[in-house]
Amino acid sequence: VVHRLPPVTPGEWYTIRLVLDVTARQFDIFIDGRQFAPNGGAVPSRWPFRDSGAADINHLMFGVGAAQQGTLGVDNVMVYRDPLPTPPGPVLDVRQAPYHAAGEGVTDDTAAIQRAIDDVPAGGTVLLRGGVFLTGTLRLKSDMTLWVNRDAVLRGTQDEARYPLFDAPTTGTPSVGGIIRRALILSVGADNVTITGGGTIDGDGNKPEWIDPDTRNTVLRPVLMFLTKGRDISVRGVHMQNAAMWAIVAAEDDGVLIADVTVDSDLTGERDGVDIVDSHDVLVERVSVWSDDDAICLKSYSTKGVDGVTVRLATVGNSTRANGVKLGTASFGAFRNVVVEDVLVKHVDKSALTVTVVDGATAANLTFRRVAIDDALRTLFVLLGKRNEATSLPRWVSGIRFEDIAATNLVEPSAISGQALDGTTYRLYDVLLSEVHQVVAGGVRQMPPEPAEYAGIYPEGNYWTGNSKLPTYGHYFRHIDGLTVRASTTGVRQSDVRPALALRDAWNATVT
């Protein structure tokens, strides 16, 4: 028996995640954040082992089909055991007495599951197994595990009345700019919370009113998961799909782990993947995202800001209309000590790596390294400025590094700029590009004029494109003090009259 994966594009890298169950002799396949079932069937059905008697994992085989030509490359292989193989006890099974959840995808199981959550003792687990559990908001508490088993789906109802509104005055929960007022899974002020189990959390977000552009912004759609004001929060080993709005939102937390998670949420209209908001000491690793809006995004709505965040070994498989990894746009508090490393970003409509500091915050010690990019509008977009609705003037960005970046199939050059506003220039300081190699479309036949200063509109990664093309095919730098460009190249697919670099008001610049 040969298990055939969906068609792939020659020359493109994919992140394949296999979850193997040697007891059941079955496995799951996730590619770039999307789950694939055998023979095009419905997920979460699983694939059988080729050797039905296998009791352990001796080897895996990958190959190119007989009708295909070429070479299959496999790189960066990681093998590890589930760090939490069984639910920690005591375990409350929501199917059993006194809860009697139906788990057949039709009955509203909210009350049954919430009762189990309220009853579970410290250190215990609420277990969902063997079915589809239809619910509205579930509110977690401290010192508990929500375990969605591999054979279970936690599915959000499309009945908005089952998602009670929350806001800061009544719950102490930040509404995140007034955008988030409902959630499928909600944790407020809870510590030591774990969500895991290998199963699926499905927002069932294809309700027409949640998709139609004429109605989706007039309703308060539920995010899939809103975890706020807690400590030691862990989301691990679950598949998330079809969020009605954003998928995972960790806000004003201290100590967050999001690992071994896949997100498939590219329904139309503001479907972010992973959002880290005003949180400290965060690790996002081995996460794959397929999203409509920003795939992995760090935001700040409060003075707490974002500090100590690492994103690593992650994949952005798609962002239909936005960015790959982004800091901002919301930037009211500082961004400090952020590392993005060993990441694959592809098929993003705007910029692969984006930093927009436009609400009066500062940013310091931001590092992006060992990032592979394919099929994006541009590699980098960095902007310090003041958007029109901001009440504070710009401040500064200092210490931003892009190292060992390889980008192909790009349309526009990178843009890194401060802003001259009302007679004052707001600069970026200490900017490094080292071993940044990219290939862009090129093909411009007439030198464009100098672009206008940032005008305060929403600072999306496609700013200075189209009729406002930049006077370079590679990188545009403006209002910077302390710039180093080292061992970096830009190739063009079509000849271009523009230079590879454009430096404007760039002090203390070194290009080697």
TAFENNOR-V548378 format. One record per pair of residues at least 6 apart in sequence whose ideal C-beta (glycine too) atoms are under 6 Angstrom apart, sorted by the first residue. I is the first residue (numbers start at 0). GAP is how many residues later the second one is. Records with the same first field share a line. If there is no record, write none. Layout:
# TAFENNOR-V548378
I = GAP, GAP
This chain:
# TAFENNOR-V548378
0 = 49
2 = 44
5 = 30
9 = 60
13 = 17, 18
14 = 17, 273, 300
15 = 15
16 = 13
17 = 9
18 = 9
19 = 7, 37
21 = 34
24 = 24
25 = 20, 22
26 = 20
27 = 18
28 = 7
29 = 232
31 = 256, 283, 285
32 = 229, 230, 231, 255, 256, 257, 284
33 = 230, 256
34 = 8, 204
36 = 6, 8
37 = 9
43 = 156
61 = 10
63 = 6, 8
83 = 112
86 = 38, 40, 60
87 = 37, 57
89 = 34
90 = 34, 36
91 = 24, 28, 34
92 = 34
93 = 7, 18, 19, 22, 34
94 = 6, 8
98 = 13, 16, 17
100 = 8, 11, 12, 32
101 = 7
102 = 28, 30
104 = 27, 29
107 = 26
108 = 24, 25, 26
109 = 25, 26
112 = 22, 25
113 = 24
115 = 10
116 = 9
119 = 6, 24
121 = 21
122 = 20
124 = 20, 22
125 = 20
126 = 20
127 = 20, 24, 26
128 = 20, 23
129 = 21
131 = 21, 23
132 = 21
133 = 21, 23
135 = 21, 26, 27
136 = 26, 27, 49
137 = 47
138 = 47
139 = 47, 50, 53
140 = 49
141 = 48, 49, 50
142 = 49
144 = 49
145 = 49
146 = 50
147 = 6, 49, 51
148 = 48, 50
149 = 48, 49
151 = 47
152 = 47, 49
153 = 47
154 = 47, 49
155 = 28, 47, 48
157 = 46, 49
162 = 19, 59
164 = 16
165 = 7
166 = 8
167 = 6
170 = 17
172 = 15, 55
173 = 77, 78
174 = 6
175 = 75, 101, 125
176 = 124
179 = 43, 46
180 = 39
181 = 38, 40
182 = 39, 40, 43
183 = 38, 40
184 = 40
185 = 40
186 = 6, 40, 43
187 = 40
188 = 40
189 = 40
190 = 39, 40, 41
191 = 40
192 = 40
193 = 40
194 = 40
195 = 40, 41
197 = 39
199 = 39
200 = 37, 39
201 = 39, 40
202 = 21, 39, 40, 41
203 = 38
204 = 37, 38, 39, 62
205 = 61
208 = 6, 10
209 = 6, 11, 34
210 = 57, 58
215 = 53
220 = 23, 24
221 = 22
222 = 22, 23, 26
223 = 16, 19, 23
224 = 23
225 = 23
226 = 6, 23
227 = 23, 24
228 = 23
229 = 23
230 = 23, 24
231 = 23
232 = 20, 23
233 = 23
234 = 23
235 = 23, 24
236 = 23
237 = 23
238 = 23
239 = 7, 23
240 = 23
242 = 22, 28
244 = 25
245 = 26, 29
246 = 16, 18, 26
247 = 26
248 = 26
249 = 6, 26, 29
250 = 26
251 = 26
252 = 26
253 = 26, 27
254 = 26
255 = 23, 26
256 = 26
257 = 26
258 = 26, 27
259 = 26
260 = 26
261 = 26
262 = 10, 26
263 = 26
264 = 6, 26
265 = 24, 25, 26, 54
269 = 23
270 = 20, 21, 22
271 = 21, 22, 25
272 = 16, 18, 22, 23
273 = 22
274 = 22
275 = 6, 22, 33
276 = 22
277 = 22, 24, 26
279 = 27, 28
280 = 27
281 = 27
282 = 27
283 = 27
284 = 27, 28
285 = 27
286 = 27
287 = 27
288 = 6, 27
289 = 27, 28
290 = 28
291 = 28
292 = 29
293 = 28, 29, 32
294 = 21, 24, 29
295 = 15, 29
296 = 29
297 = 8, 29
298 = 31
299 = 6, 30, 31, 32, 33
300 = 29, 31
301 = 31
302 = 30
303 = 29
304 = 28, 29
305 = 29
306 = 29, 30
307 = 29
308 = 29
309 = 29
310 = 29
311 = 29, 30
312 = 29
313 = 29
314 = 29
315 = 8, 29
317 = 29
318 = 29
320 = 28
321 = 28
322 = 27, 28, 31, 138
323 = 21, 24, 28
324 = 15, 28
325 = 28
326 = 8, 28
327 = 28, 29
328 = 27
330 = 26, 27, 28, 30
331 = 27, 29
332 = 28
333 = 27, 28
334 = 28
335 = 28
336 = 28
337 = 28
338 = 28
339 = 28
340 = 28, 29
341 = 28
342 = 28
343 = 28
344 = 7, 28
345 = 28, 29
346 = 28
347 = 28
349 = 27, 110, 111, 112
350 = 27, 30, 110
351 = 21, 24, 27
352 = 15, 27
353 = 27, 107
354 = 27
355 = 27, 103
356 = 6, 27, 40
357 = 27, 29, 101
358 = 31
359 = 30, 32
361 = 33, 34
362 = 34
363 = 34, 35
364 = 34
365 = 34
366 = 34
367 = 34
368 = 34, 35
369 = 34
370 = 34
371 = 34
372 = 6, 34
373 = 34, 35
374 = 34
375 = 34
376 = 34, 35, 85
377 = 32, 34, 36
378 = 28, 35, 59
379 = 34
380 = 34, 80
381 = 34
382 = 34, 76
383 = 10, 13, 34, 42, 44
384 = 9, 34, 69
385 = 7, 8
386 = 69
387 = 68
393 = 32
396 = 31
397 = 31, 32
398 = 31
399 = 31
400 = 31
401 = 31, 34
402 = 31
403 = 31
404 = 31
405 = 31
406 = 31
407 = 31
409 = 28, 30
410 = 30
411 = 53
412 = 57, 59, 60, 61, 62, 63
413 = 61
414 = 49, 61
415 = 61
416 = 61, 62
417 = 8, 9, 10, 61
418 = 7, 34, 35
419 = 33
424 = 54
426 = 52, 54
427 = 52
428 = 52, 53
429 = 52
430 = 49, 52
431 = 52
432 = 52, 55
433 = 52
434 = 52
435 = 52
436 = 52
437 = 52
438 = 52
439 = 33, 52
440 = 52
441 = 31, 50, 51, 52, 54
442 = 51
443 = 52, 54
446 = 50
447 = 21, 23
450 = 13, 17
463 = 6
469 = 6
470 = 27, 31
471 = 26, 27, 29, 30
472 = 19, 23, 25
473 = 16, 26, 27
474 = 26
475 = 26
476 = 6, 26, 29
477 = 26, 27
478 = 26
479 = 26
480 = 26
481 = 26
482 = 23, 26
483 = 26
484 = 26
485 = 26
489 = 10
502 = 6
